[in-house]
């Protein structure tokens, strides 16, 4: 059974930075994509950033372009989200996401709060 373990969330002031990490462990046969979603209170979950394995393409939501950077360490099956110039509207629970074949896996979520 594949598991995703996230770390790195917390409280940060506006303009600050955080880095999230997500390590995949267990039975990993194929990874088609890894990425991060977020869900703010009262809002739908949205895709923030994703790396696709096949063509090594990247996706970023418009709201985070130029501020967030997603990266992946294939040897460690770990994906990172470097978040800079954080804004209060980035406050949300961030979820790691992995697409492997026909299956979709989710991490438990980590809270990011941007507040002064």
Secondary structure as UniProt FT lines:
FT   STRAND          3..7
FT   STRAND          10..12
FT   TURN            14..15
FT   STRAND          18..25
FT   STRAND          33..39
FT   TURN            41..42
FT   STRAND          46..52
FT   TURN            53..56
FT   STRAND          57..60
FT   TURN            62..67
FT   STRAND          68..73
FT   TURN            74..77
FT   STRAND          78..83
FT   HELIX           88..90
FT   STRAND          92..100
FT   TURN            101..102
FT   STRAND          103..106
FT   STRAND          110..114
//
